[in-house]
Amino acid sequence: MEQSLNHWSAYWRAGAQHSLPQDFEGNYDREIAHFWSEHFSQLDSTARILDLCTGSGAIAMLAHQSAPPGASIVAVDGAHVEPEALQAIWGEQSQTHGRIEFIFGCRIEALDEMRVGGSFDLVTSQYGLEYCNLEALSDRLVKLIKPNGKLVMMTHATDSDMSSTMSQEAGDYQMLKEAGYFKLLSSWSKNQISGQDLSDRLTRISNQLAPIYQKTASPLLAQVLETNRIVLAQPMGEIMAQASLAGAYLEQLVYAQSRLEDMRRVTQLVGNGDDWLQPLLDSGLTLQDSGETRIDGAHLAGRTWVLARPA
Ligand SMILES: C[S@@+](CC[C@H](N)C(=O)[O-])C[C@H]1O[C@@H](n2cnc3c(N)ncnc32)[C@H](O)[C@@H]1O
């Protein structure tokens, strides 16, 4: 069954510019921006660029900055991101004067020339295509690339800093589940628990998590402990009146866990050698280059791939 992308829609709507908000204050910069600008700046002014799994459009925005002025950009994602959210995320930079055409709510597996108005000189994907079903989409995707055109990707990597952070976080979510935190938030959001019981159980969970946080300094545990502290500092009546906030917080945690599970799944996929690329090669692309990108020359941000469609 096709997995819903609601957890990604929620992430972009909450204001994220890209997948590494802890590493960059604004859009991707340094080596990641450099990698992409090298590809965009080689294009001519009539070029068409297609960014797949664009999220809130980080790579499309980089294309807008470094591709020649006449080049046009189409950016596609399966998640739903409203124009107002994009405006809030990019501020003045969102004034691209119609140069970027965003298509949301569209799975890459369903993409064809009709949907995107023809084929492209350069197709890009940052932490993107590895989330999709390559078997299902490769033949159609190759038709979207012009002869002599390229598919350039930066994918997750198993030995990246991000990958070890993800393993720790997965353990934290498991711990929260075993401590009954999700169930408690659910009961609270449905008004199925008394104020005293809620307060006792929140206190118990915080007492259980605090020593673990002392050892690991986990950002997720820090956030949960702080939330509990704020809640427990309020009078009982006020706590009980916040059932809808408890529901929203639970949804936020569940979505974050779903994104984490998505990222762990695809990180493992690309970490198991180059086999995951095979459907693209079977559909006629050739691998021209592969490598890795490190931020500040040190932290591994991902693996890079350049594939070409022969003439
Ligand atoms: C890790 S994010 C990367 C977003 C962006 N490229 C970036 O670097 O910030 C992965 C994106 O892939 C999208 N996605 C996952 N599976 C998809 C599919 N089958 N079709 C279209 N988009 C998909 C998600 O909605 C999400 O926005």
The ligand as an ORCA input file, in Angstrom:
! r2SCAN-3c Opt
* xyz 0 1
  C      14.097     14.268      2.833
  S      12.907     15.206      1.977
  C      13.954     16.103      0.867
  C      13.382     17.386      0.362
  C      14.333     18.325     -0.377
  N      14.826     17.767     -1.601
  C      15.472     18.769      0.491
  O      16.624     18.380      0.255
  O      15.229     19.528      1.425
  C      12.136     13.995      0.963
  C      10.942     14.504      0.178
  O      10.525     13.457     -0.710
  C       9.118     13.516     -0.831
  N       8.674     12.211     -1.331
  C       8.851     11.011     -0.738
  N       8.336     10.023     -1.517
  C       7.827     10.643     -2.616
  C       7.178     10.183     -3.805
  N       6.981      8.889     -4.007
  N       6.789     11.096     -4.722
  C       7.009     12.424     -4.522
  N       7.627     12.921     -3.427
  C       8.037     12.037     -2.496
  C       8.632     13.854      0.555
  O       7.341     14.423      0.517
  C       9.711     14.837      1.019
  O       9.316     16.163      0.751
*
